[in-house]
Amino acid sequence: MGLLGLLSRKSKVNYKEIYEIGAIIIDVRTKGEFSQGNFKGSVNVPLDKINDTINKIKSKNKPVITVCKSGMRSGQAASVLNRNGVEAYNGGSWTSLDSKLS
């Protein structure tokens, strides 16, 4: 059972624990936004391309933390991924992820 099964929607997500077990950080901002700054080690998959990469993401067999500028696009991406069998969590703004991982 993955972390998604262990954590109910009502419980607070432990991003640090998810990250420490090897979560992939996916930044769903545009390529231009991503190039202006990003979380170290994150992968850029713009929101409008997320459906095209679901199988590739699933093949990694790792949880995913999605980020963007404010948390709206990353929330949409996490929902799409979860509906398609990927264990995904909305990490919100990429600039606040450091504080969630400490």
Long-range contacts (C-beta under 8 A, 24 or more apart in sequence): 2-63, 2-87, 3-63, 3-87, 4-63, 4-82, 4-87, 13-89, 15-65, 15-89, 15-91, 15-97, 15-100, 15-101, 16-100, 16-101, 16-102, 18-63, 18-65, 18-89, 19-65, 19-101, 21-63, 22-62, 22-63, 23-62, 23-63, 23-64, 23-65, 23-89, 24-57, 24-60, 24-62, 24-63, 24-64, 24-65, 25-64, 25-65, 25-67, 25-91, 25-97, 26-50, 26-57, 26-64, 26-65, 26-66, 26-67, 26-77, 27-66, 27-67, 27-68, 27-94, 28-66, 28-67, 28-68, 28-73, 28-74, 28-76, 28-77, 29-68, 29-69, 29-73, 29-94, 33-69, 37-94, 37-95, 38-94, 39-67, 39-94, 39-97, 39-98, 42-67, 42-94, 45-77, 47-73, 47-76, 47-77, 50-77, 50-80, 50-81, 51-80, 54-80, 54-81, 54-84, 54-86, 57-81, 57-86, 58-84, 58-85, 58-86, 63-87, 63-88, 63-89, 64-88, 64-89, 65-89, 65-90, 65-91, 65-97, 66-90, 66-91, 67-91, 67-92, 67-93, 67-94, 67-97, 68-92, 68-93, 68-94, 69-93, 69-94
